[in-house]
Amino acid sequence: QVQLVESGGGLVQPGGSLRLSCVASGIIFSIYSMAWYRQAPGKQRELVAAITSVGSTNYTDSVKGRFTISRDTAKNTLYLQMDSLKPEDTAVYYCQCRKFWGQGIQVTVSS
């Protein structure tokens, strides 16, 4: 049974940082591309960042230079380091691998 479990969300002030984690189980973590998506209230879910099995990355334009996606194969964990956070980054963030999704975790950027 595949499980993706996110952690690390919360409330942060504008300009602050958070690091999201996604622990994967039941899947051969090292061979698949993985991604972070987010969904803000009233908006469609959007791709934030993705990373391939060999470490190539891509980001949506709005987070380039502020967010960093990475993976630790030994720990079966995907990360999203989020710096210089803005109120418009407020959303539920989801970890994704193939057809599998995490439960989502809330990130709120507000003063």
HELIX and SHEET records of a PDB file:
HELIX    1   1 PHE A   29  ILE A   31  5                                   3    
HELIX    2   2 ASP A   61  VAL A   63  5                                   3    
HELIX    3   3 THR A   73  LYS A   75  5                                   3    
HELIX    4   4 PRO A   87  ASP A   89  5                                   3    
SHEET    1   A 4 GLN A   3  SER A   7  0                                        
SHEET    2   A 4 LEU A  18  SER A  25 -1                                        
SHEET    3   A 4 THR A  77  MET A  82 -1                                        
SHEET    4   A 4 PHE A  67  ASP A  72 -1                                        
SHEET    1   B 6 GLY A  10  VAL A  12  0                                        
SHEET    2   B 6 ILE A 105  VAL A 109  1                                        
SHEET    3   B 6 ALA A  91  CYS A  97 -1                                        
SHEET    4   B 6 MET A  34  GLN A  39 -1                                        
SHEET    5   B 6 GLU A  46  ILE A  51 -1                                        
SHEET    6   B 6 THR A  57  TYR A  59 -1                                        
SHEET    1   C 4 GLY A  10  VAL A  12  0                                        
SHEET    2   C 4 ILE A 105  VAL A 109  1                                        
SHEET    3   C 4 ALA A  91  CYS A  97 -1                                        
SHEET    4   C 4 PHE A 100  TRP A 101 -1                                        
END                                                                             
